[in-house]
Amino acid sequence: MQRDDIQKQGAQAAREGLTLWDCPYYRAANMPGHTGEPIVKWREKVEAWEAGWLAETKSWKPPPGKEVRFAPRALERRRN
């Protein structure tokens, strides 16, 4: 599948209300350990899907009085 197609899927997922964690490439059946594809290729798919999702959600305006923040997962840390 081409990068543009994967980005369109990510954008569609955002319109459907899915989150970044709903990326289909995070499902076990689509991960390199199951598919046998190189991790680099898998990561490119993940990044394309996320780029589509982020591009779609970036254009949204937050409801009045609400702040919406998006942080890339790699930079977001949970505090214990």
Secondary structure as the mmCIF struct_conf table of DSSP 4:
data_model
#
loop_
_struct_conf.conf_type_id
_struct_conf.id
_struct_conf.beg_label_comp_id
_struct_conf.beg_label_asym_id
_struct_conf.beg_label_seq_id
_struct_conf.end_label_comp_id
_struct_conf.end_label_asym_id
_struct_conf.end_label_seq_id
HELX_RH_AL_P HELX_RH_AL_P1 ARG A 3 ARG A 15
TURN_TY1_P TURN_TY1_P1 GLU A 16 GLY A 17
HELX_RH_3T_P HELX_RH_3T_P1 LEU A 20 ASP A 22
HELX_RH_3T_P HELX_RH_3T_P2 PRO A 24 TYR A 26
BEND BEND1 ARG A 27 ARG A 27
HELX_RH_3T_P HELX_RH_3T_P3 ALA A 28 ASN A 30
BEND BEND2 MET A 31 MET A 31
HELX_RH_AL_P HELX_RH_AL_P2 PRO A 32 THR A 35
HELX_RH_AL_P HELX_RH_AL_P3 ILE A 39 LYS A 58
TURN_TY1_P TURN_TY1_P2 SER A 59 SER A 59
HELX_LH_PP_P HELX_LH_PP_P1 TRP A 60 PRO A 63
TURN_TY1_P TURN_TY1_P3 PRO A 64 GLY A 65
TURN_TY1_P TURN_TY1_P4 ARG A 73 LEU A 75
#
